[in-house]
Amino acid sequence: MTEERKAIHAYLSVDASQAWVDFAEENGVSVTGLLEALGLDLRMELRASSDATLVRQDWVKRGRKIDAQRRRRGA
């Protein structure tokens, strides 16, 4: 049986994209493997929490800032 898989598509800055690639290469793993591992960790954290807005808020705050900066540049 084939495992169901989903794709993630994102537009990253050159620096952020290269950081993923460099980190993966230096550690002998694919970016896909890293994203899968991080996603599964996040899933476990979400299941353990009664409130998703309490999980990884440092990521959320930084992501919101990036989103806002990109919206301003696109306007």
C-alpha positions in Angstrom: 0.0 0.0 0.0 1.3 3.4 -0.9 1.6 5.9 1.9 -0.4 9.1 1.4 1.8 12.2 1.2 1.1 15.9 0.9 3.3 18.6 -0.5 4.3 21.9 1.1 5.1 24.8 -1.1 6.7 28.0 0.3 8.4 31.0 -1.0 11.4 31.6 1.3 14.1 34.2 1.2 17.4 33.1 -0.3 19.0 33.1 3.1 16.3 31.0 4.7 16.2 28.5 1.8 19.9 28.1 1.8 20.0 27.6 5.6 17.6 24.6 5.2 19.8 23.2 2.5 23.1 23.8 4.3 21.8 22.3 7.5 20.4 19.3 5.8 23.5 18.6 3.8 25.8 19.1 6.8 23.8 16.5 8.8 23.3 14.0 6.0 19.5 14.3 5.9 17.0 15.7 3.4 15.0 18.9 3.9 12.0 16.7 3.5 13.2 14.5 6.4 13.8 17.5 8.6 10.3 19.0 7.8 8.7 15.6 8.5 10.4 15.2 11.8 9.6 18.8 12.9 6.0 18.4 11.7 5.6 15.2 13.8 7.1 16.9 16.8 4.6 19.7 16.3 1.7 17.2 16.0 2.7 15.6 19.4 2.8 19.1 21.0 -0.6 20.0 19.7 -2.1 16.8 20.9 -0.6 17.3 24.3 -1.9 20.9 24.6 -5.5 21.9 25.2 -4.9 25.2 23.3 -2.9 25.4 20.0 -2.4 29.1 20.7 0.0 28.1 23.5 2.3 26.0 21.3 5.5 27.4 19.7 4.5 31.0 20.1 8.0 32.1 19.3 7.5 30.7 15.8 4.1 32.3 15.5 5.3 35.8 16.5 8.3 35.6 14.1 6.0 34.3 11.3 3.5 37.0 11.8 6.2 39.6 11.6 7.5 38.1 8.4 4.0 37.9 6.9 3.4 41.6 7.8 6.7 42.7 6.2 5.9 40.9 3.0 2.4 42.3 2.8 3.8 45.8 3.2 6.3 45.2 0.4 3.6 43.8 -1.8 1.2 46.7 -1.4 
